[in-house]
Amino acid sequence: LLISYLGLVIFVGLTAYDSQTIRSMAIQAGSDGTASYKLSLIMALKMYINVIMIFWYLLQIFSRSRR
């Protein structure tokens, strides 16, 4: 259970860090079409994985609390 809480905290922090990284990289990329398209795909995948992992840890926490 402790590992689930720790994993949840880590991925929430990682999501916050990634969102700040996305913001700074978007400013640097500017209006370059190809670079911003590639950047958006990579960052969307990273955020998607973060959200899935947060959901996974929440499922572990709630499933153990019902036992």
C-alpha positions as CSV (number, residue, x, y, z in Angstrom):
1,L,0.0,0.0,0.0
2,L,2.9,2.3,0.8
3,I,4.4,1.7,-2.7
4,S,1.0,2.6,-4.3
5,Y,0.9,5.9,-2.4
6,L,4.6,6.6,-3.3
7,G,4.0,5.8,-6.9
8,L,0.9,8.1,-7.0
9,V,2.9,11.0,-5.5
10,I,5.7,10.4,-8.0
11,F,3.5,10.4,-11.0
12,V,1.5,13.4,-9.9
13,G,4.8,15.3,-9.5
14,L,6.0,14.0,-12.8
15,T,2.8,15.2,-14.5
16,A,3.2,18.6,-13.0
17,Y,6.9,18.7,-14.2
18,D,5.9,17.5,-17.7
19,S,3.3,20.2,-18.0
20,Q,5.8,22.9,-17.2
21,T,8.2,21.3,-19.7
22,I,5.5,21.3,-22.3
23,R,4.9,25.0,-21.7
24,S,8.6,25.9,-22.0
25,M,9.2,23.8,-25.1
26,A,6.1,25.2,-26.8
27,I,7.4,28.7,-26.3
28,Q,10.8,27.7,-27.7
29,A,9.3,25.8,-30.7
30,G,7.3,28.9,-31.7
31,S,5.2,28.6,-34.8
32,D,7.3,26.0,-36.6
33,G,4.8,23.6,-37.9
34,T,6.8,20.4,-38.1
35,A,8.6,20.8,-34.8
36,S,5.4,21.8,-32.9
37,Y,3.6,18.8,-34.4
38,K,6.2,16.3,-33.3
39,L,6.5,18.0,-29.9
40,S,2.7,17.8,-29.4
41,L,2.7,14.1,-30.3
42,I,5.5,13.2,-27.9
43,M,4.2,15.3,-25.0
44,A,0.7,14.0,-25.5
45,L,1.9,10.5,-25.2
46,K,3.9,11.3,-22.1
47,M,0.9,12.9,-20.5
48,Y,-1.3,10.0,-21.5
49,I,1.1,7.5,-19.9
50,N,1.2,9.7,-16.7
51,V,-2.6,9.7,-16.4
52,I,-2.8,6.0,-17.0
53,M,-0.2,5.4,-14.2
54,I,-2.0,7.7,-11.8
55,F,-5.3,5.9,-12.5
56,W,-3.5,2.5,-12.0
57,Y,-2.1,3.6,-8.6
58,L,-5.5,4.9,-7.6
59,L,-7.1,1.6,-8.5
60,Q,-4.5,-0.2,-6.4
61,I,-5.1,2.0,-3.4
62,F,-8.9,1.8,-3.6
63,S,-8.9,-2.0,-4.2
64,R,-6.7,-2.6,-1.2
65,S,-8.8,-0.3,1.0
66,R,-11.9,-2.4,0.3
67,R,-10.4,-5.6,1.5
